[in-house]
Amino acid sequence: MTVAGVGAGWLTPFRCGADYRYGPRRWIEVPRSHQPSGGGKELRTMPLPIPRQRAIPAVESGQAPAAPPSGTSKEEAPRKEETVENTTHTNLTLLLIEDDPGGSALVPELLDSAGKPIRVRTARNLTEAERLLTDDVHCILLDLALPAPGRAADDELGVLKHVLELAPRHAVLALTASGDAERAAEAVRVGAQDYLFRDELDGRLLSRAIRYAVERKRSDTAERRLAEGRMRAQENRRLERGLLPTPLLEGSSLRFAARYRPGRSRALLGGDFYDVVRTSDGTVHAMIGDVCGHGPDEAALGVELRIAWRALTLAGLCGDALLGTLQQVLEHERADEEIFATLCTVDIAPDGRRAGLCLAGHPSPLLARPGRPAQLLPYDNNGPALGLLPGARWPRMEVKLGAEWSLMLYTDGLIEGRIGEGRERLGQDGMVEMVRRQLSEGLQGEALLRAAVNEVRDLNGGELADDVAVLLLDRGI
């Protein structure tokens, strides 16, 4: 059934005795149609539920024009004003600590910078103040004449020191007599944001002092946090700089150069690591590795692996035995079982003409010799990365270097940068071509590494997302 001009769901039929009725859902009295019971009594009535009709605005039914979005009717305006009055909130809250029973009279009606009232709480002692000192309190007005529990009687600012310890994040105003200016100034030196004289107190002066104290406290807190952040950053830089390796090549004729660029913003140390040491038999050992990830945990694990590698190398371990021990270190020190590390180790014979190479999931080094194009060393026997396969083996390969050569070890950050705005990456082939060209231009040592890293970054269109570590060993070039 449909009522003209109204949807069918607007009114619904319901059963009332033997009849059906239509109407809004509400309780009404409906006479029953059955015969009265005994004695000719009057018809009984009983409440029955009827669906309540939804009130349809005149605009929705088409009987009145729609009001403009930004406008309000005359009838709605007072209701909105009333809502604003009821929802008015105070931006600032003041805690007055004053033992005078009439102390609340000291604080007149206060307004903040927006003209809204400042809420005032009153505490008669420090115990009560501690209970009222919640997070929504912005400023404390403290009477310096209050006694301080647990402090010497001759400590004139004992109560202030107690409150500063109790509320280190809150602004504090010291309240004292006008003849006690020296004590008031000392209160500011101890830590109060400002001081006020009791006999000069008025609403305008106190409101302005509260706003000033709150803003000054915020400024002091921000400045302190900034200074602490700078100090922590300096300490972290000193720590990270101290964790970077110092090559031990005393007595070796090989030249060493390295370039390191962590992927983390403003960091000095990343998940890549390297080291070079010369053992007592004249062998030069070089290593470069990469812990998966870019955070401080990965950087710390990289430092642990580098230090472990140096200790094991100086103890005489090499090749498969060394890498197997490093895998045990990784498995014990990593925060997650999915963390792994790639590694490349090279041990160069005392005569400098041959070397042993071990690869654990790492890119193969680049060898450059006079009169020959630079090329990658063989990586057919590349073993798995550390931490992936328990009981893995890493075979050692013999490599002939010759009389003059340059050997470059690098992490994948150097080859995984993009070329332009596309998805193509530089890759090992692109890196080999780039280094060949730079060698042909006469670049060597530190200049070669600097040019290589800068060109990879330029090709990427900006800073590289991954850590980059590159080291270069030269002999006779």
C-alpha positions as CSV (number, residue, x, y, z in Angstrom):
1,M,0.0,0.0,0.0
2,T,1.3,3.4,-0.9
3,V,0.2,6.8,0.5
4,A,0.1,9.5,-2.1
5,G,3.3,11.5,-2.0
6,V,4.9,9.3,0.6
7,G,7.0,6.1,0.3
8,A,5.5,2.8,1.2
9,G,7.9,2.4,4.1
10,W,6.7,5.5,5.7
11,L,3.6,4.0,7.2
12,T,3.3,0.2,7.9
13,P,0.2,-1.7,8.8
14,F,-0.1,-3.5,12.1
15,R,-2.7,-5.8,13.6
16,C,-4.9,-4.4,16.2
17,G,-7.4,-7.0,17.4
18,A,-9.2,-8.0,14.3
19,D,-8.5,-4.8,12.4
20,Y,-5.4,-3.2,10.9
21,R,-4.3,0.3,11.7
22,Y,-1.8,2.7,10.1
23,G,-0.1,5.4,11.9
24,P,3.1,6.5,13.6
25,R,4.8,4.1,16.1
26,R,3.7,5.3,19.5
27,W,1.6,4.1,22.4
28,I,-2.1,5.0,21.9
29,E,-5.3,3.9,23.5
30,V,-7.4,1.8,21.0
31,P,-10.8,0.5,22.0
32,R,-11.2,-3.3,21.7
33,S,-14.1,-4.5,19.5
34,H,-15.0,-7.7,21.5
35,Q,-17.9,-7.8,23.9
36,P,-17.4,-6.4,27.4
37,S,-17.1,-9.0,30.1
38,G,-19.9,-9.4,32.7
39,G,-21.9,-6.7,34.3
40,G,-22.2,-4.4,31.4
41,K,-18.8,-2.9,32.0
42,E,-17.4,-0.2,29.7
43,L,-15.1,-1.0,26.9
44,R,-11.6,-1.7,28.1
45,T,-8.6,0.0,26.5
46,M,-5.0,-1.2,26.2
47,P,-1.8,0.3,24.8
48,L,-0.6,-1.0,21.5
49,P,2.6,-0.1,19.6
50,I,2.3,1.8,16.4
51,P,5.3,2.6,14.1
52,R,6.4,6.2,14.7
53,Q,6.4,8.4,11.7
54,R,9.8,10.0,10.8
55,A,9.5,13.7,10.7
56,I,10.0,14.9,7.1
57,P,11.5,18.4,6.8
58,A,9.7,20.7,4.5
59,V,12.8,21.0,2.3
60,E,12.9,17.2,1.8
61,S,9.2,17.0,0.9
62,G,9.6,19.9,-1.6
63,Q,7.3,22.3,0.4
64,A,10.1,24.8,1.3
65,P,13.3,26.0,-0.4
66,A,16.6,24.7,0.8
67,A,18.6,27.0,3.0
68,P,22.0,28.2,1.8
69,P,24.9,26.1,3.1
70,S,26.6,28.9,5.0
71,G,23.4,30.5,6.3
72,T,21.4,29.8,9.4
73,S,17.8,30.4,10.1
74,K,16.7,32.8,12.8
75,E,15.3,30.0,14.9
76,E,18.6,28.0,14.7
77,A,20.9,30.9,15.7
78,P,20.1,31.0,19.4
79,R,20.4,27.2,19.7
80,K,23.9,27.3,18.2
81,E,24.9,30.1,20.5
82,E,23.7,28.1,23.4
83,T,25.7,25.1,22.2
84,V,28.9,27.2,22.0
85,E,28.3,28.4,25.6
86,N,27.9,24.9,26.9
87,T,31.0,23.6,25.1
88,T,33.3,26.4,26.0
89,H,36.6,25.0,27.2
90,T,39.5,26.6,29.0
91,N,42.9,26.5,27.2
92,L,44.9,27.1,30.4
93,T,44.7,25.7,33.9
94,L,46.3,27.4,36.9
95,L,47.2,25.6,40.1
96,L,47.4,28.0,43.1
97,I,49.3,26.7,46.1
98,E,48.5,28.9,48.9
99,D,47.7,28.1,52.6
100,D,45.7,31.2,53.3
101,P,42.0,30.2,53.6
102,G,41.2,33.4,51.7
103,G,44.0,32.9,49.2
104,S,41.6,32.2,46.3
105,A,40.5,35.8,46.5
106,L,44.1,36.7,45.4
107,V,43.3,35.4,42.0
108,P,40.7,37.5,40.1
109,E,38.9,36.4,37.0
110,L,41.6,35.5,34.5
111,L,41.4,35.3,30.7
112,D,43.8,33.8,28.2
113,S,45.0,35.4,25.0
114,A,41.8,34.3,23.2
115,G,39.6,35.8,25.9
116,K,38.6,32.5,27.3
117,P,38.6,32.0,31.1
118,I,41.6,30.4,32.8
119,R,40.5,27.6,35.1
120,V,41.9,27.9,38.7
121,R,42.5,25.1,41.2
122,T,43.5,25.8,44.7
123,A,45.7,23.6,47.0
124,R,46.3,24.5,50.7
125,N,49.5,22.4,51.0
126,L,52.0,20.5,48.9
127,T,50.2,17.2,49.6
128,E,47.0,18.5,48.2
129,A,48.9,20.1,45.3
130,E,50.4,16.8,44.3
131,R,47.0,15.3,44.1
132,L,45.7,18.2,41.9
133,L,48.8,18.3,39.7
134,T,47.4,16.5,36.6
135,D,48.6,16.7,33.0
136,D,46.0,19.4,32.2
137,V,47.7,21.9,34.6
138,H,49.8,24.4,32.6
139,C,51.1,26.8,35.3
140,I,51.6,26.8,39.1
141,L,51.3,29.9,41.2
142,L,53.4,29.1,44.3
143,D,53.5,31.1,47.6
144,L,57.1,31.1,48.6
145,A,56.1,31.4,52.3
146,L,54.8,27.8,52.4
147,P,56.9,25.4,54.4
148,A,58.8,22.7,52.5
149,P,58.7,19.2,53.9
150,G,62.0,17.5,54.5
151,R,64.1,20.6,53.9
152,A,66.1,22.8,56.2
153,A,64.3,25.7,57.8
154,D,66.8,28.2,56.6
155,D,66.3,27.2,53.0
156,E,64.1,30.1,51.8
157,L,63.4,28.5,48.5
158,G,62.9,25.0,49.8
159,V,59.2,24.9,48.8
160,L,60.1,26.1,45.2
161,K,62.8,23.4,44.9
162,H,60.3,20.8,46.0
163,V,57.7,21.9,43.5
164,L,60.2,22.0,40.7
165,E,61.1,18.4,41.5
166,L,57.5,17.5,41.7
167,A,56.5,19.2,38.5
168,P,59.5,19.5,36.2
169,R,57.4,20.0,33.0
170,H,55.1,22.7,34.4
171,A,55.6,26.5,34.4
172,V,56.0,28.0,37.9
173,L,55.3,31.5,39.0
174,A,56.7,32.5,42.4
175,L,54.4,34.6,44.7
176,T,56.0,36.7,47.4
177,A,55.7,40.1,49.2
178,S,56.9,43.2,47.5
179,G,59.6,43.8,50.1
180,D,61.2,40.4,49.2
181,A,62.5,41.3,45.7
182,E,65.8,39.6,46.2
183,R,64.2,36.3,47.2
184,A,61.9,36.6,44.1
185,A,64.8,37.1,41.8
186,E,66.6,34.2,43.3
187,A,63.5,32.1,42.7
188,V,63.9,32.8,38.9
189,R,67.5,31.8,39.0
190,V,66.6,28.5,40.8
191,G,64.0,27.6,38.1
192,A,60.8,29.6,38.3
193,Q,59.7,31.3,35.0
194,D,58.8,34.6,36.7
195,Y,57.7,36.1,40.0
196,L,54.8,38.3,41.2
197,F,54.3,40.5,44.2
198,R,51.2,39.7,46.3
199,D,50.2,43.3,46.9
200,E,50.5,44.2,43.2
201,L,48.5,41.4,41.8
202,D,45.6,42.0,39.4
203,G,43.8,40.1,36.8
204,R,45.5,41.6,33.8
205,L,49.0,41.3,35.2
206,L,48.5,37.7,36.4
207,S,46.9,36.6,33.1
208,R,49.9,38.0,31.2
209,A,52.3,36.4,33.6
210,I,50.7,33.0,33.2
211,R,50.8,33.2,29.4
212,Y,54.4,34.3,29.5
213,A,55.4,31.6,31.9
214,V,53.8,28.9,29.9
215,E,55.4,30.0,26.7
216,R,58.8,30.5,28.3
217,K,58.6,27.0,29.8
218,R,57.7,25.5,26.3
219,S,60.6,27.4,24.8
220,D,63.0,26.3,27.5
221,T,61.8,22.7,27.1
222,A,62.2,22.8,23.3
223,E,65.6,24.4,23.6
224,R,66.7,21.7,26.1
225,R,65.5,18.9,23.9
226,L,67.2,20.4,20.9
227,A,70.5,20.6,22.8
228,E,70.1,17.1,24.1
229,G,69.4,15.9,20.6
230,R,72.5,17.6,19.3
231,M,74.6,16.2,22.1
232,R,73.3,12.7,21.4
233,A,74.0,13.1,17.7
234,Q,77.5,14.2,18.4
235,E,78.0,11.3,20.7
236,N,76.6,8.9,18.1
237,R,78.9,10.4,15.5
238,R,81.9,10.0,17.7
239,L,80.9,6.4,18.5
240,E,80.2,5.5,14.8
241,R,83.5,7.2,13.8
242,G,85.3,5.1,16.4
243,L,83.6,1.9,15.0
244,L,84.9,2.5,11.5
245,P,87.9,0.3,10.8
246,T,91.5,1.4,10.9
247,P,93.5,-0.7,8.4
248,L,96.4,-2.7,9.8
249,L,98.9,-2.7,6.9
250,E,102.1,-1.8,8.5
251,G,105.0,-3.4,6.6
252,S,102.9,-3.9,3.4
253,S,103.7,-2.4,0.0
254,L,100.0,-2.4,-0.9
255,R,98.1,0.9,-1.1
256,F,94.7,1.1,0.5
257,A,91.7,3.4,-0.2
258,A,88.0,3.2,1.0
259,R,84.8,5.0,0.5
260,Y,81.8,4.5,2.8
261,R,78.3,6.0,2.5
262,P,75.5,4.8,4.8
263,G,71.9,4.7,3.5
264,R,70.5,6.1,6.7
265,S,69.9,9.9,6.8
266,R,72.7,11.7,8.8
267,A,74.3,8.4,9.9
268,L,78.0,7.6,9.7
269,L,77.6,3.9,10.0
270,G,75.3,1.4,8.1
271,G,74.9,-2.3,7.7
272,D,77.9,-2.5,5.3
273,F,81.3,-3.2,6.8
274,Y,84.9,-3.8,5.7
275,D,88.4,-4.3,7.1
276,V,92.0,-4.9,6.0
277,V,94.7,-6.5,8.2
278,R,98.2,-7.8,7.6
279,T,99.2,-10.9,9.6
280,S,102.7,-11.7,10.8
281,D,103.5,-14.0,7.8
282,G,103.1,-11.0,5.4
283,T,99.6,-12.0,4.1
284,V,97.2,-9.2,3.6
285,H,93.6,-10.1,4.4
286,A,90.7,-7.9,3.1
287,M,87.0,-8.3,3.8
288,I,83.8,-6.5,2.8
289,G,80.3,-7.5,3.9
290,D,76.7,-6.4,4.0
291,V,74.0,-7.1,6.7
292,C,70.5,-7.1,5.2
293,G,68.6,-4.0,6.4
294,H,69.6,-0.4,7.0
295,G,68.8,0.4,10.6
296,P,71.1,0.8,13.7
297,D,70.6,-2.8,14.7
298,E,72.0,-3.9,11.3
299,A,74.9,-1.4,11.7
300,A,75.7,-2.8,15.2
301,L,75.7,-6.4,13.8
302,G,78.0,-5.4,11.0
303,V,80.5,-4.0,13.5
304,E,80.3,-7.2,15.5
305,L,81.0,-9.3,12.4
306,R,83.9,-7.0,11.4
307,I,85.5,-7.2,14.8
308,A,85.0,-11.0,14.9
309,W,86.6,-11.3,11.5
310,R,89.6,-9.3,12.5
311,A,90.1,-11.3,15.7
312,L,89.7,-14.6,13.9
313,T,92.0,-13.6,11.1
314,L,94.7,-12.5,13.5
315,A,94.3,-15.8,15.3
316,G,95.1,-17.6,12.0
317,L,91.7,-18.7,10.6
318,C,91.1,-18.3,6.9
319,G,88.6,-19.4,4.2
320,D,85.9,-21.9,5.1
321,A,86.9,-22.2,8.8
322,L,86.7,-18.5,9.3
323,L,83.3,-18.1,7.5
324,G,81.8,-21.0,9.4
325,T,82.8,-19.3,12.7
326,L,81.4,-16.0,11.5
327,Q,78.1,-17.7,10.8
328,Q,77.9,-18.9,14.4
329,V,78.6,-15.3,15.6
330,L,75.8,-14.1,13.3
331,E,73.3,-16.7,14.5
332,H,73.9,-15.8,18.1
333,E,73.9,-12.0,17.7
334,R,71.1,-11.4,15.2
335,A,67.8,-10.2,16.5
336,D,65.7,-12.2,14.0
337,E,66.3,-15.6,12.3
338,E,65.7,-14.0,8.9
339,I,68.7,-11.7,9.2
340,F,71.6,-12.7,7.0
341,A,74.9,-11.2,5.8
342,T,76.9,-11.5,2.6
343,L,80.6,-11.5,2.7
344,C,83.7,-11.4,0.4
345,T,87.1,-12.3,1.8
346,V,90.5,-12.0,0.0
347,D,93.8,-13.2,1.3
348,I,96.8,-11.9,-0.7
349,A,100.0,-13.8,-0.6
350,P,103.1,-12.0,0.8
351,D,104.6,-11.7,-2.8
352,G,101.4,-10.0,-3.9
353,R,101.0,-12.1,-7.1
354,R,98.2,-14.4,-6.1
355,A,95.2,-14.4,-3.7
356,G,92.6,-16.7,-2.3
357,L,88.9,-15.7,-2.7
358,C,85.9,-16.8,-0.7
359,L,82.4,-15.5,-1.5
360,A,79.3,-15.9,0.7
361,G,76.5,-14.7,-1.4
362,H,78.5,-11.5,-2.3
363,P,79.3,-9.8,-5.6
364,S,82.7,-10.8,-7.0
365,P,85.6,-8.2,-6.8
366,L,86.8,-6.3,-9.8
367,L,90.4,-6.8,-10.9
368,A,92.2,-4.2,-13.1
369,R,95.6,-4.7,-14.6
370,P,97.7,-2.6,-17.0
371,G,97.0,-3.3,-20.6
372,R,93.9,-5.4,-19.9
373,P,90.3,-4.4,-19.4
374,A,89.0,-4.5,-15.9
375,Q,87.0,-7.7,-15.2
376,L,85.2,-9.5,-12.4
377,L,86.9,-12.4,-10.7
378,P,85.3,-15.8,-11.1
379,Y,82.3,-16.4,-8.8
380,D,81.3,-19.9,-9.9
381,N,82.0,-21.3,-6.4
382,N,80.0,-18.6,-4.6
383,G,78.7,-20.0,-1.4
384,P,75.5,-19.0,0.5
385,A,75.1,-15.9,2.5
386,L,75.9,-16.2,6.2
387,G,72.9,-17.2,8.3
388,L,70.9,-19.0,5.6
389,L,72.1,-22.6,5.6
390,P,73.3,-24.4,8.7
391,G,76.5,-26.3,8.1
392,A,77.2,-24.6,4.7
393,R,80.6,-24.6,3.1
394,W,82.5,-21.8,1.4
395,P,85.3,-23.1,-1.0
396,R,88.4,-21.0,-1.4
397,M,89.5,-20.2,-5.0
398,E,93.0,-19.4,-6.1
399,V,93.3,-16.2,-8.2
400,K,96.4,-15.0,-10.1
401,L,96.9,-11.3,-9.8
402,G,100.2,-10.6,-11.5
403,A,102.9,-8.0,-10.8
404,E,100.7,-4.8,-11.0
405,W,97.0,-4.7,-10.3
406,S,94.1,-2.9,-8.6
407,L,91.5,-5.0,-6.7
408,M,88.2,-3.3,-5.9
409,L,85.8,-4.9,-3.4
410,Y,82.3,-3.4,-3.1
411,T,78.8,-4.0,-1.7
412,D,75.6,-4.3,-3.7
413,G,74.7,-0.6,-3.0
414,L,77.1,0.3,-5.8
415,I,75.4,-1.8,-8.4
416,E,71.7,-1.6,-7.4
417,G,71.2,2.1,-8.0
418,R,68.8,3.0,-10.8
419,I,69.7,4.6,-14.2
420,G,67.6,7.7,-14.6
421,E,63.8,7.6,-13.9
422,G,63.2,4.1,-15.2
423,R,63.4,0.8,-13.4
424,E,66.7,-0.3,-14.9
425,R,69.5,-0.7,-12.5
426,L,73.2,-0.2,-13.1
427,G,74.2,-3.8,-12.4
428,Q,77.6,-5.4,-12.4
429,D,78.1,-5.0,-16.1
430,G,77.3,-1.3,-16.0
431,M,79.6,-0.8,-13.0
432,V,82.5,-2.6,-14.9
433,E,82.0,-0.3,-17.9
434,M,82.0,2.7,-15.7
435,V,85.2,1.8,-13.8
436,R,86.9,0.9,-17.1
437,R,86.2,4.4,-18.4
438,Q,87.3,6.1,-15.2
439,L,90.5,4.1,-15.2
440,S,91.2,5.1,-18.8
441,E,90.8,8.7,-17.7
442,G,93.7,8.1,-15.3
443,L,91.8,8.0,-12.0
444,Q,93.3,5.9,-9.2
445,G,93.0,5.3,-5.5
446,E,90.7,7.6,-3.6
447,A,89.9,9.7,-6.6
448,L,88.7,6.6,-8.5
449,L,86.4,5.5,-5.6
450,R,85.0,9.0,-5.1
451,A,84.3,9.3,-8.9
452,A,82.6,5.9,-8.9
453,V,80.3,6.6,-6.0
454,N,79.4,10.1,-7.2
455,E,78.6,8.8,-10.7
456,V,76.4,6.0,-9.3
457,R,74.5,8.6,-7.2
458,D,74.1,10.9,-10.2
459,L,72.8,8.1,-12.3
460,N,70.3,7.2,-9.6
461,G,69.0,10.8,-9.6
462,G,69.9,11.5,-6.0
463,E,71.1,9.7,-2.9
464,L,71.2,6.0,-2.9
465,A,68.7,4.1,-0.7
466,D,71.2,1.3,0.2
467,D,74.5,1.5,2.0
468,V,77.6,1.7,-0.1
469,A,81.1,0.5,0.8
470,V,84.0,0.3,-1.6
471,L,87.6,-0.5,-0.9
472,L,90.6,-0.6,-3.2
473,L,94.0,-2.3,-2.9
474,D,96.7,-1.4,-5.4
475,R,100.1,-2.9,-6.1
476,G,102.6,-1.2,-8.4
477,I,100.1,0.8,-10.5
